[in-house]
Amino acid sequence: MNRVTAAVGRSLKNATVYRSYTTYKTYCENAEPAANTALCLIHQANYLLDKQLHTLEEQFLKDGGFTERLYKIRKTNRGF
């Protein structure tokens, strides 16, 4: 079993599928499908980054920033 097959096997066990260049090769052979593929990937990356920023913003509003959390931990450790 080669590394790719082993990696695919492990990823299927974790319900995650890692795809290689050969999976997307047919989409990248001509200019128009390649551009559409690139736009789709950019859109997906942008969506995931927006989602991450929204989550971080909610976490910051709920838990405070680094300094606030550090102060809270120090205060707890000192017994105040």
DSSP file (Angstrom, degrees, kcal/mol; ACC not computed):
  #  RESIDUE AA STRUCTURE BP1 BP2  ACC     N-H-->O    O-->H-N    N-H-->O    O-->H-N    TCO  KAPPA ALPHA  PHI   PSI    X-CA   Y-CA   Z-CA
    1    1 A M              0   0    0      0, 0.0     2,-0.1     0, 0.0     0, 0.0   0.000 360.0 360.0 360.0 127.3    0.0    0.0    0.0
    2    2 A N     >  -     0   0    0      1,-0.1     4,-2.4     4,-0.0     5,-0.2  -0.290 360.0 -97.8 -85.8 175.9    1.5    3.3   -1.0
    3    3 A R  H  > S+     0   0    0      1,-0.2     4,-2.7     2,-0.2     5,-0.2   0.876 121.2  51.8 -62.2 -39.4    1.3    6.6    1.0
    4    4 A V  H  > S+     0   0    0      2,-0.2     4,-2.6     1,-0.2    -1,-0.2   0.940 111.6  46.0 -64.6 -47.0   -1.6    8.0   -1.0
    5    5 A T  H  > S+     0   0    0      1,-0.2     4,-2.4     2,-0.2    -1,-0.2   0.906 114.1  48.9 -61.9 -41.9   -3.7    4.9   -0.6
    6    6 A A  H  X S+     0   0    0     -4,-2.4     4,-2.5     2,-0.2    -1,-0.2   0.908 111.5  49.4 -64.3 -41.6   -2.9    4.8    3.1
    7    7 A A  H  X S+     0   0    0     -4,-2.7     4,-2.6     2,-0.2    -2,-0.2   0.905 111.5  48.7 -65.0 -41.3   -3.8    8.5    3.5
    8    8 A V  H  X S+     0   0    0     -4,-2.6     4,-2.4     2,-0.2    -2,-0.2   0.916 111.0  51.2 -64.7 -42.1   -7.1    8.0    1.7
    9    9 A G  H  X S+     0   0    0     -4,-2.4     4,-1.5     1,-0.2    -2,-0.2   0.922 112.4  45.5 -60.3 -45.2   -7.8    5.0    3.9
   10   10 A R  H  X S+     0   0    0     -4,-2.5     4,-1.3     1,-0.2    -1,-0.2   0.906 112.4  51.6 -64.4 -40.9   -7.1    7.0    7.1
   11   11 A S  H  <>S+     0   0    0     -4,-2.6     5,-3.1     1,-0.2    -2,-0.2   0.864 106.6  53.3 -67.9 -34.6   -9.1    9.9    5.9
   12   12 A L  H ><5S+     0   0    0     -4,-2.4     3,-1.1     1,-0.2    -1,-0.2   0.863 105.1  55.1 -67.3 -33.8  -12.1    7.8    5.1
   13   13 A K  H 3<5S+     0   0    0     -4,-1.5    -1,-0.2     1,-0.3    -2,-0.2   0.849 111.4  44.6 -64.4 -32.8  -12.0    6.4    8.6
   14   14 A N  T 3<5S-     0   0    0     -4,-1.3    -1,-0.3     2,-0.3    -2,-0.2   0.290 115.7-115.9 -93.2   9.2  -12.2   10.0    9.9
   15   15 A A  T < 5S+     0   0    0     -3,-1.1     2,-0.4     1,-0.2    -3,-0.2   0.774  81.0 118.0  60.3  28.3  -15.0   10.9    7.4
   16   16 A T      < -     0   0    0     -5,-3.1     2,-0.6    -6,-0.2    -2,-0.3  -0.992  51.4-155.6-124.8 132.3  -12.6   13.4    5.7
   17   17 A V        -     0   0    0     -2,-0.4     2,-0.5    -3,-0.1    -9,-0.1  -0.934   2.3-158.3-112.6 121.4  -11.5   13.0    2.1
   18   18 A Y        -     0   0    0     -2,-0.6     2,-0.4   -11,-0.1    -7,-0.1  -0.855  13.8-157.2 -96.2 126.7   -8.3   14.5    1.0
   19   19 A R        -     0   0    0     -2,-0.5     2,-0.1     2,-0.0    -2,-0.0  -0.804   2.1-152.5-108.3 147.0   -8.2   15.1   -2.7
   20   20 A S    >>  -     0   0    0     -2,-0.4     3,-1.0     1,-0.0     4,-0.9  -0.425  39.3 -86.6-105.2-177.8   -5.1   15.4   -4.9
   21   21 A Y  H >> S+     0   0    0      1,-0.3     4,-0.9     2,-0.2     3,-0.6   0.857 123.4  63.1 -57.5 -37.3   -4.3   17.2   -8.1
   22   22 A T  H 34 S+     0   0    0      1,-0.2     4,-0.4     2,-0.2    -1,-0.3   0.805  96.3  59.4 -63.3 -27.5   -5.5   14.2  -10.1
   23   23 A T  H <4 S+     0   0    0     -3,-1.0    -1,-0.2     1,-0.2     3,-0.2   0.890 117.5  30.3 -64.6 -38.8   -9.0   14.7   -8.6
   24   24 A Y  H XX S+     0   0    0     -4,-0.9     3,-1.0    -3,-0.6     4,-0.9   0.353  89.6 104.8-102.4   4.1   -9.3   18.2  -10.1
   25   25 A K  G >< S+     0   0    0     -4,-0.9     3,-0.9     1,-0.3     4,-0.5   0.871  77.4  54.9 -56.6 -41.4   -7.1   17.6  -13.2
   26   26 A T  G 34 S+     0   0    0     -4,-0.4     3,-0.4     1,-0.3     4,-0.3   0.794 106.4  52.4 -65.2 -27.4  -10.0   17.5  -15.6
   27   27 A Y  G <4 S+     0   0    0     -3,-1.0    10,-0.3     1,-0.2    -1,-0.3   0.683 111.2  47.0 -79.5 -17.4  -11.2   20.9  -14.3
   28   28 A C  S << S+     0   0    0     -3,-0.9    -1,-0.2    -4,-0.9    -2,-0.2   0.342  84.8  87.6-108.9   5.8   -7.8   22.5  -14.9
   29   29 A E  S    S+     0   0    0     -4,-0.5     2,-0.3    -3,-0.4    -1,-0.1   0.851  90.7  43.2 -76.2 -33.5   -7.0   21.3  -18.4
   30   30 A N  S  > S-     0   0    0     -4,-0.3     4,-1.8    -3,-0.1     5,-0.2  -0.771  86.1-118.1-111.8 159.1   -8.7   24.2  -20.2
   31   31 A A  H  > S+     0   0    0     -2,-0.3     4,-2.5     2,-0.2     5,-0.2   0.916 106.9  48.5 -64.5 -46.9   -8.7   27.9  -19.4
   32   32 A E  H  > S+     0   0    0      1,-0.2     4,-2.4     2,-0.2     5,-0.2   0.942 114.5  43.0 -66.2 -48.6  -12.4   28.4  -18.7
   33   33 A P  H  > S+     0   0    0      0, 0.0     4,-2.6     0, 0.0    -1,-0.2   0.878 113.9  53.8 -63.1 -34.1  -13.0   25.5  -16.4
   34   34 A A  H  X S+     0   0    0     -4,-1.8     4,-2.4     2,-0.2    -2,-0.2   0.914 109.6  47.3 -64.7 -41.6   -9.7   26.3  -14.6
   35   35 A A  H  X S+     0   0    0     -4,-2.5     4,-2.5     2,-0.2    -1,-0.2   0.913 112.9  48.9 -66.0 -42.1  -10.8   29.9  -14.0
   36   36 A N  H  X S+     0   0    0     -4,-2.4     4,-2.3     2,-0.2    -2,-0.2   0.894 111.2  50.1 -64.0 -39.5  -14.2   28.7  -12.8
   37   37 A T  H  X S+     0   0    0     -4,-2.6     4,-2.5   -10,-0.3    -2,-0.2   0.923 110.8  49.1 -63.3 -44.2  -12.5   26.2  -10.5
   38   38 A A  H  X S+     0   0    0     -4,-2.4     4,-2.5     1,-0.2    -2,-0.2   0.912 111.1  49.9 -62.1 -42.6  -10.2   28.9   -9.1
   39   39 A L  H  X S+     0   0    0     -4,-2.5     4,-2.6     2,-0.2    -1,-0.2   0.900 110.7  50.0 -63.1 -40.7  -13.2   31.2   -8.5
   40   40 A C  H  X S+     0   0    0     -4,-2.3     4,-2.5     2,-0.2    -2,-0.2   0.920 111.9  47.4 -63.5 -43.6  -15.0   28.5   -6.7
   41   41 A L  H  X S+     0   0    0     -4,-2.5     4,-2.4     2,-0.2    -2,-0.2   0.895 112.4  49.5 -65.6 -39.5  -12.0   27.8   -4.5
   42   42 A I  H  X S+     0   0    0     -4,-2.5     4,-2.6     2,-0.2    -2,-0.2   0.919 111.3  49.9 -63.5 -43.3  -11.5   31.5   -3.7
   43   43 A H  H  X S+     0   0    0     -4,-2.6     4,-2.5     2,-0.2    -2,-0.2   0.915 111.5  48.1 -62.2 -43.4  -15.2   31.8   -2.9
   44   44 A Q  H  X S+     0   0    0     -4,-2.5     4,-2.4     2,-0.2    -2,-0.2   0.913 112.4  48.4 -64.1 -42.9  -15.1   28.8   -0.5
   45   45 A A  H  X S+     0   0    0     -4,-2.4     4,-2.3     2,-0.2    -2,-0.2   0.910 112.0  49.8 -63.3 -41.8  -11.9   30.1    1.2
   46   46 A N  H  X S+     0   0    0     -4,-2.6     4,-2.5     2,-0.2    -2,-0.2   0.909 110.4  50.1 -63.2 -42.9  -13.5   33.5    1.6
   47   47 A Y  H  X S+     0   0    0     -4,-2.5     4,-2.3     1,-0.2    -2,-0.2   0.927 111.6  47.8 -60.8 -45.9  -16.7   32.0    3.1
   48   48 A L  H  X S+     0   0    0     -4,-2.4     4,-2.2     1,-0.2    -1,-0.2   0.885 112.0  49.5 -65.4 -38.3  -14.7   29.9    5.6
   49   49 A L  H  X S+     0   0    0     -4,-2.3     4,-2.7     2,-0.2    -1,-0.2   0.906 110.6  50.1 -66.4 -41.1  -12.6   33.0    6.6
   50   50 A D  H  X S+     0   0    0     -4,-2.5     4,-2.3     2,-0.2    -2,-0.2   0.907 111.1  49.6 -61.5 -41.0  -15.7   35.1    7.1
   51   51 A K  H  X S+     0   0    0     -4,-2.3     4,-2.1     2,-0.2    -2,-0.2   0.902 111.4  48.8 -63.9 -42.0  -17.2   32.3    9.2
   52   52 A Q  H  X S+     0   0    0     -4,-2.2     4,-2.6     2,-0.2    -2,-0.2   0.913 110.8  50.0 -65.1 -43.1  -14.0   32.1   11.3
   53   53 A L  H  X S+     0   0    0     -4,-2.7     4,-2.4     1,-0.2    -2,-0.2   0.902 110.0  50.9 -62.4 -40.8  -13.9   35.9   11.8
   54   54 A H  H  X S+     0   0    0     -4,-2.3     4,-2.3     2,-0.2    -1,-0.2   0.913 111.3  48.0 -62.8 -42.5  -17.6   35.9   12.9
   55   55 A T  H  X S+     0   0    0     -4,-2.1     4,-2.4     2,-0.2    -2,-0.2   0.911 111.8  49.4 -64.6 -43.0  -16.8   33.1   15.4
   56   56 A L  H  X S+     0   0    0     -4,-2.6     4,-2.4     2,-0.2    -2,-0.2   0.877 109.9  52.0 -64.4 -37.3  -13.8   34.9   16.7
   57   57 A E  H  X S+     0   0    0     -4,-2.4     4,-2.4     2,-0.2    -2,-0.2   0.930 111.0  46.8 -64.2 -45.1  -15.8   38.1   17.1
   58   58 A E  H  X S+     0   0    0     -4,-2.3     4,-2.1     1,-0.2    -2,-0.2   0.905 112.9  49.9 -62.8 -40.8  -18.5   36.3   19.1
   59   59 A Q  H  X S+     0   0    0     -4,-2.4     4,-3.2     2,-0.2     5,-0.5   0.897 110.4  50.3 -64.6 -40.4  -15.8   34.7   21.3
   60   60 A F  H  X S+     0   0    0     -4,-2.4     4,-2.1     1,-0.2    -2,-0.2   0.919 112.1  46.8 -64.6 -43.6  -14.2   38.0   21.9
   61   61 A L  H  < S+     0   0    0     -4,-2.4    -1,-0.2     2,-0.2    -2,-0.2   0.862 119.3  41.2 -66.9 -34.7  -17.4   39.7   22.9
   62   62 A K  H  < S+     0   0    0     -4,-2.1    -2,-0.2    -5,-0.2    -1,-0.2   0.933 131.7  20.1 -77.3 -48.0  -18.3   36.7   25.2
   63   63 A D  H  < S-     0   0    0     -4,-3.2    -3,-0.2     1,-0.2    -2,-0.2   0.581 101.1-129.4-103.3 -12.7  -15.0   36.0   26.8
   64   64 A G     <  -     0   0    0     -4,-2.1    -1,-0.2    -5,-0.5    -2,-0.1  -0.252  36.7 -54.0  87.0 178.6  -13.0   39.2   26.3
   65   65 A G     >  -     0   0    0     -4,-0.1     4,-2.2    -2,-0.1     5,-0.2  -0.145  59.9 -87.5 -86.0-176.2   -9.6   39.7   24.9
   66   66 A F  H  > S+     0   0    0      1,-0.2     4,-2.6     2,-0.2     5,-0.2   0.910 125.5  50.1 -60.4 -45.6   -6.3   38.2   25.9
   67   67 A T  H  > S+     0   0    0      1,-0.2     4,-2.4     2,-0.2    -1,-0.2   0.898 110.5  49.9 -63.6 -41.3   -5.5   40.8   28.6
   68   68 A E  H  > S+     0   0    0      2,-0.2     4,-2.1     1,-0.2    -1,-0.2   0.912 112.8  46.2 -64.2 -42.4   -8.9   40.4   30.2
   69   69 A R  H  X S+     0   0    0     -4,-2.2     4,-2.2     2,-0.2    -2,-0.2   0.899 112.1  51.4 -67.2 -39.4   -8.6   36.6   30.3
   70   70 A L  H  X S+     0   0    0     -4,-2.6     4,-2.5     2,-0.2    -2,-0.2   0.906 110.0  49.5 -63.2 -42.1   -5.0   36.8   31.7
   71   71 A Y  H  X S+     0   0    0     -4,-2.4     4,-2.7     1,-0.2    -1,-0.2   0.909 109.7  51.6 -62.0 -42.7   -6.2   39.2   34.4
   72   72 A K  H  X S+     0   0    0     -4,-2.1     4,-2.1     1,-0.2    -2,-0.2   0.904 111.3  47.1 -62.3 -42.2   -9.0   36.8   35.3
   73   73 A I  H  X S+     0   0    0     -4,-2.2     4,-2.5     2,-0.2    -2,-0.2   0.917 113.2  48.1 -66.4 -43.7   -6.6   33.9   35.6
   74   74 A R  H  X S+     0   0    0     -4,-2.5     4,-1.9     1,-0.2    -2,-0.2   0.911 111.5  50.4 -62.6 -42.0   -4.1   35.9   37.7
   75   75 A K  H  X>S+     0   0    0     -4,-2.7     5,-2.3     1,-0.2     4,-0.6   0.898 111.8  47.8 -63.4 -40.8   -6.9   37.1   40.0
   76   76 A T  H ><5S+     0   0    0     -4,-2.1     3,-0.9     1,-0.2    -2,-0.2   0.912 111.4  50.1 -66.6 -42.3   -8.2   33.5   40.4
   77   77 A N  H 3<5S+     0   0    0     -4,-2.5    -1,-0.2     1,-0.2    -2,-0.2   0.809 108.7  52.3 -67.3 -29.8   -4.7   32.2   41.2
   78   78 A R  H 3<5S-     0   0    0     -4,-1.9    -1,-0.2    -5,-0.2    -2,-0.2   0.568 115.9-115.2 -83.3  -9.2   -4.0   34.9   43.7
   79   79 A G  T <<5       0   0    0     -3,-0.9    -3,-0.2    -4,-0.6    -2,-0.1   0.735 360.0 360.0  85.7  23.3   -7.3   34.0   45.6
   80   80 A F      <       0   0    0     -5,-2.3    -4,-0.2    -6,-0.2    -5,-0.1   0.453 360.0 360.0 -94.1 360.0   -9.1   37.3   45.0
